[in-house]
């Protein structure tokens, strides 16, 4: 009876693990991951370093065996330099630009530091659920493209 039981300090609960994640949360996570990539890409450009994301790909070798290798993932920039010297940023969900404000798809920022701050703000707003309607619209447009090909 010398030392107190360490398990008494823990809080035990009855909980059921959800079998699947809601579709809204899956879409948010997809956009959050892409925003993270863009943030890292912008930081690497600012620091003059390389940012590479690896992905696993299954390839067939000369003998016909399949093996899994890592390849760099191609990441497209979401921003470009405008004629007036500002950076124009557009947010993509898949191949569709998100219309964050009705009729507007680009965000203008002064420099790379502001770009990083804007991307981080967009990421936090996505986590909070503020961009759900824009993500839903883009997701619906992407689904229409898949059904059209059949």
C-alpha positions in Angstrom: 0.0 0.0 0.0 3.1 2.3 -0.2 2.7 4.2 -3.6 -0.7 5.4 -5.0 -1.9 3.5 -8.0 -1.0 5.4 -11.2 -4.2 4.2 -12.9 -6.3 6.2 -10.5 -5.0 9.4 -12.1 -6.4 8.4 -15.5 -9.9 9.2 -16.7 -11.7 6.1 -18.1 -14.7 6.5 -20.4 -17.1 4.3 -22.5 -16.7 5.2 -26.1 -17.5 3.7 -29.5 -15.0 4.2 -32.3 -16.7 5.5 -35.4 -16.6 3.1 -38.3 -16.2 5.8 -40.9 -15.3 9.5 -41.0 -18.1 11.8 -42.2 -17.7 13.0 -45.9 -17.4 16.6 -44.8 -14.4 15.8 -42.5 -12.8 13.7 -45.3 -13.0 16.7 -47.7 -11.7 19.1 -45.0 -8.7 16.7 -44.4 -8.0 16.5 -48.1 -7.9 20.3 -48.4 -5.9 20.7 -45.2 -3.2 18.3 -46.5 -3.0 20.2 -49.8 -2.7 23.5 -47.9 0.1 22.1 -45.8 1.9 21.1 -48.9 1.5 24.6 -50.3 2.8 26.1 -47.1 5.8 23.9 -47.1 6.5 24.7 -50.7 6.2 28.5 -50.1 8.6 28.2 -47.1 11.1 26.2 -49.1 11.0 28.8 -51.9 11.5 31.6 -49.3 14.5 29.7 -47.8 15.9 28.6 -51.2 15.6 24.9 -50.4 13.9 21.9 -52.0 10.6 20.5 -50.7 9.8 17.0 -51.9 6.9 14.8 -50.9 7.4 11.1 -51.6 4.7 8.7 -52.6 4.7 4.9 -53.0 4.1 3.5 -56.5 3.9 -0.1 -57.6 5.9 -0.8 -60.7 6.6 -3.9 -62.8 10.3 -4.7 -63.3 11.9 -6.5 -66.3 11.2 -10.0 -65.0 7.5 -9.2 -64.5 7.6 -8.8 -60.7 5.8 -6.0 -59.0 7.6 -3.9 -56.5 6.8 -0.8 -54.5 9.1 2.2 -54.8 9.1 5.8 -53.7 8.8 8.6 -56.2 8.6 12.3 -55.7 5.1 13.7 -56.0 4.6 16.6 -58.4 3.1 19.6 -56.6 1.8 22.4 -58.6 2.1 26.0 -57.3 -1.2 27.6 -56.4 0.2 31.1 -56.9 1.7 33.3 -59.6 3.3 36.7 -59.9 0.9 39.3 -61.3 1.9 42.1 -63.7 1.9 44.6 -60.8 4.3 42.5 -58.7 1.8 41.1 -56.3 1.2 37.3 -55.8 -2.1 35.9 -56.8 -3.2 32.8 -54.9 -6.1 30.5 -55.8 -7.1 27.5 -53.7 -7.8 24.2 -55.5 -9.9 21.3 -54.4 -8.9 18.6 -56.9 -8.7 20.3 -60.2 -11.4 22.9 -59.3 -10.7 26.4 -58.0 -12.6 27.2 -54.9 -14.8 30.3 -55.1 -14.2 31.6 -51.6 -16.1 34.8 -52.2 -18.9 34.8 -54.8 -17.4 35.6 -58.2 -13.8 35.7 -57.0 -11.3 32.8 -57.1 -8.0 34.6 -56.5 -6.4 36.2 -53.4 -3.9 39.0 -53.8 -0.9 39.1 -51.4 2.1 41.4 -51.3 5.0 39.0 -50.8 6.0 35.4 -49.9 5.7 36.1 -46.1 2.1 37.3 -46.6 1.4 34.3 -48.8 2.5 31.9 -46.1 0.3 33.7 -43.5 -2.6 33.6 -45.9 -2.2 29.9 -46.5 -2.0 29.2 -42.8 -5.1 31.3 -42.3 -6.9 29.3 -44.9 -5.8 26.1 -43.3 -7.1 27.1 -39.9 -10.4 28.3 -41.4 -10.7 24.9 -43.2 -10.2 23.1 -39.9 -12.9 25.3 -38.3 -15.3 24.4 -41.2 -15.6 27.9 -42.7 -14.9 26.7 -46.2 -17.3 23.7 -46.2 -19.8 25.3 -48.7 -17.0 26.1 -51.2 -15.5 22.6 -50.8 -19.0 21.0 -51.3 -19.5 23.0 -54.5 -16.2 22.0 -55.9 -16.7 18.4 -54.9 -20.1 18.4 -56.6 -18.5 19.8 -59.8 -15.8 17.1 -59.7 -18.4 14.4 -59.3 -20.3 15.6 -62.4 -17.1 15.2 -64.4 -16.8 11.5 -63.3 -20.4 10.7 -64.2 -20.2 12.4 -67.6 -17.5 10.0 -68.9 -19.7 6.9 -68.5 
